[in-house]
Amino acid sequence: MTGAADGATRWALLVEYDGTPFVGWQRQATGVSVQSVLEQAASRLVNDAAVAVTAAGRTDAGVHAAGQVAHLDLPTGLIESRGLTPKRLRDALNFHMRPHPIAVVAAAMVPPDWSARFSANRRRYLYRILNRPARPALERSRVWHVKPPLDPLPMREAAAMLVGRHDFTSFRATACQAKSPLRTLDRLELVVAGGLIEIHAEARSFLHHQVRNMVGTLKLVGEGRWQPGQVATALAALDRAAAGPTAPADGLFLMEVGYAQDPFAETGLSLP
Amino acid sequence: MTGAADGATRWALLVEYDGTPFVGWQRQATGVSVQSVLEQAASRLVNDAAVAVTAAGRTDAGVHAAGQVAHLDLPTGLIESRGLTPKRLRDALNFHMRPHPIAVVAAAMVPPDWSARFSANRRRYLYRILNRPARPALERSRVWHVKPPLDPLPMREAAAMLVGRHDFTSFRATACQAKSPLRTLDRLELVVAGGLIEIHAEARSFLHHQVRNMVGTLKLVGEGRWQPGQVATALAALDRAAAGPTAPADGLFLMEVGYAQDPFAETGLSLP
């Protein structure tokens, strides 16, 4: 939670990526991460010096982002010596990240103590289930393919039981590093269109795997293997083993991160 | 326009595909086509005998389909001897087409003189433009990336001039084999959401490259390089050179083919 050093300017980035080829947001011992591609592109702007990039949400391997937010610090001198502007930073990072499926959609100058992660007060995720017998062709690696027909009505009933302030221990990865399992889930809503079931989840913050564990449990309800009330029982058990399995990463998208003040308001966001 | 032979049953298929890896719908001397993958999968059901598959719209290389329709003839004996049903045909074709990004979403038995191509009375296409400086990450190969800001208002004005019954010679590929250049364009509508411009086109049938040539011309209007009225002038010129360039295949999707009677009505379409 450190601010930018003297002589450095902090920049916020709005980032979109296809998670399929990556080991996740975070740097790993092996494999290519979204963070490492962004950091290597940024280091090209400072004679290959190391640059750290911090994200609002450290998405897992295979998870996609339409609206990830990150920040990084660059020498303030670049603004005068190299004419660095938000648009030029966006274009330079995109140039150096080719051909990875990562795009900086917008960049903005932010105060030195602003943090993409700790200043965020809202995260919105979308989970997409393709519910039909035929496998996905157009949406391959962007949906969870579930063949047996799911009934959205009991799924909605069960989802409503998870909304609110709860101890989400039953829906938290065992590796989760958050200090408290208490979270306030503001929205968990199903939208059904054709064979696609879209599940929208919103909260100030989520526990590790929380969305995927909730979706994996709702799927049991949709199949009729669980009654909706069993989800409330699983929540009350405060035991990961009491809830359903983790839904695959493919269907999960980080859609939006919210802040008290939108850092990209002046850039017109993704609008050209 | 031949019907099914004696002893053969005609089947309709609802087909979805990602056009990126294919040379197009139609068989070519080299490269993999959607038609050849489907035909090879079908031939596995008849001891590797040749099976011909006919589509409603012969999409070009790189063009996608969410709702292509095709038909094929199979020995009627398979229904009794192998218990062939619409669902089993769908599943068998999908099994044999793996791992190609093609999916038979539904299959249905149709009358022997029914044709996916000649019985069709409506085609709906969607063309997607991603209009922002940053290249697509999530929608790579599924949009036309246009960096300069497009103004949708004059584009809508120009699109309205193309709707109706016209000689579309100016928007027709020189290789187009249709006997008449007369077509009735029922809908050419822009829907703008964020950086995405979606252009919906509907007609009984289209000329070769007609949608892509119309989109390539509308883009000139959106950039301000053409006034909307120049599109009407280009249409009246009856000269391909008078209209704008062909928009790339990546952004084009065949969404739906219409028939007097929906062959998939009883299957519940893409619903499981």
HADDOCK unambig.tbl for C-alpha pairs under 7 A between the chains (distance, minus, plus):
assign (segid A and resid 16 and name CA) (segid B and resid 137 and name CA) 6.22 0.50 0.50
assign (segid A and resid 16 and name CA) (segid B and resid 138 and name CA) 6.93 0.50 0.50
assign (segid A and resid 17 and name CA) (segid B and resid 137 and name CA) 5.24 0.50 0.50
assign (segid A and resid 17 and name CA) (segid B and resid 138 and name CA) 5.72 0.50 0.50
assign (segid A and resid 18 and name CA) (segid B and resid 137 and name CA) 5.94 0.50 0.50
assign (segid A and resid 18 and name CA) (segid B and resid 138 and name CA) 4.90 0.50 0.50
assign (segid A and resid 101 and name CA) (segid B and resid 137 and name CA) 4.45 0.50 0.50
assign (segid A and resid 102 and name CA) (segid B and resid 137 and name CA) 5.18 0.50 0.50
assign (segid A and resid 103 and name CA) (segid B and resid 134 and name CA) 6.08 0.50 0.50
assign (segid A and resid 103 and name CA) (segid B and resid 135 and name CA) 6.33 0.50 0.50
assign (segid A and resid 103 and name CA) (segid B and resid 136 and name CA) 6.73 0.50 0.50
assign (segid A and resid 103 and name CA) (segid B and resid 137 and name CA) 5.66 0.50 0.50
assign (segid A and resid 104 and name CA) (segid B and resid 134 and name CA) 6.44 0.50 0.50
assign (segid A and resid 105 and name CA) (segid B and resid 134 and name CA) 5.39 0.50 0.50
assign (segid A and resid 131 and name CA) (segid B and resid 272 and name CA) 6.78 0.50 0.50
assign (segid A and resid 132 and name CA) (segid B and resid 270 and name CA) 6.59 0.50 0.50
assign (segid A and resid 132 and name CA) (segid B and resid 271 and name CA) 5.91 0.50 0.50
assign (segid A and resid 132 and name CA) (segid B and resid 272 and name CA) 4.48 0.50 0.50
assign (segid A and resid 133 and name CA) (segid B and resid 272 and name CA) 5.85 0.50 0.50
assign (segid A and resid 134 and name CA) (segid B and resid 103 and name CA) 6.07 0.50 0.50
assign (segid A and resid 134 and name CA) (segid B and resid 104 and name CA) 6.44 0.50 0.50
assign (segid A and resid 134 and name CA) (segid B and resid 105 and name CA) 5.40 0.50 0.50
assign (segid A and resid 135 and name CA) (segid B and resid 103 and name CA) 6.32 0.50 0.50
assign (segid A and resid 136 and name CA) (segid B and resid 103 and name CA) 6.72 0.50 0.50
assign (segid A and resid 137 and name CA) (segid B and resid 16 and name CA) 6.23 0.50 0.50
assign (segid A and resid 137 and name CA) (segid B and resid 17 and name CA) 5.23 0.50 0.50
assign (segid A and resid 137 and name CA) (segid B and resid 18 and name CA) 5.93 0.50 0.50
assign (segid A and resid 137 and name CA) (segid B and resid 101 and name CA) 4.44 0.50 0.50
assign (segid A and resid 137 and name CA) (segid B and resid 102 and name CA) 5.17 0.50 0.50
assign (segid A and resid 137 and name CA) (segid B and resid 103 and name CA) 5.66 0.50 0.50
assign (segid A and resid 138 and name CA) (segid B and resid 16 and name CA) 6.93 0.50 0.50
assign (segid A and resid 138 and name CA) (segid B and resid 17 and name CA) 5.71 0.50 0.50
assign (segid A and resid 138 and name CA) (segid B and resid 18 and name CA) 4.89 0.50 0.50
assign (segid A and resid 138 and name CA) (segid B and resid 101 and name CA) 6.99 0.50 0.50
assign (segid A and resid 149 and name CA) (segid B and resid 272 and name CA) 5.67 0.50 0.50
assign (segid A and resid 194 and name CA) (segid B and resid 270 and name CA) 6.83 0.50 0.50
assign (segid A and resid 194 and name CA) (segid B and resid 271 and name CA) 6.37 0.50 0.50
assign (segid A and resid 195 and name CA) (segid B and resid 270 and name CA) 6.10 0.50 0.50
assign (segid A and resid 195 and name CA) (segid B and resid 271 and name CA) 5.34 0.50 0.50
assign (segid A and resid 270 and name CA) (segid B and resid 132 and name CA) 6.58 0.50 0.50
assign (segid A and resid 270 and name CA) (segid B and resid 194 and name CA) 6.82 0.50 0.50
assign (segid A and resid 270 and name CA) (segid B and resid 195 and name CA) 6.07 0.50 0.50
assign (segid A and resid 271 and name CA) (segid B and resid 132 and name CA) 5.94 0.50 0.50
assign (segid A and resid 271 and name CA) (segid B and resid 194 and name CA) 6.37 0.50 0.50
assign (segid A and resid 271 and name CA) (segid B and resid 195 and name CA) 5.35 0.50 0.50
assign (segid A and resid 272 and name CA) (segid B and resid 131 and name CA) 6.86 0.50 0.50
assign (segid A and resid 272 and name CA) (segid B and resid 132 and name CA) 4.55 0.50 0.50
assign (segid A and resid 272 and name CA) (segid B and resid 133 and name CA) 5.89 0.50 0.50
assign (segid A and resid 272 and name CA) (segid B and resid 149 and name CA) 5.69 0.50 0.50
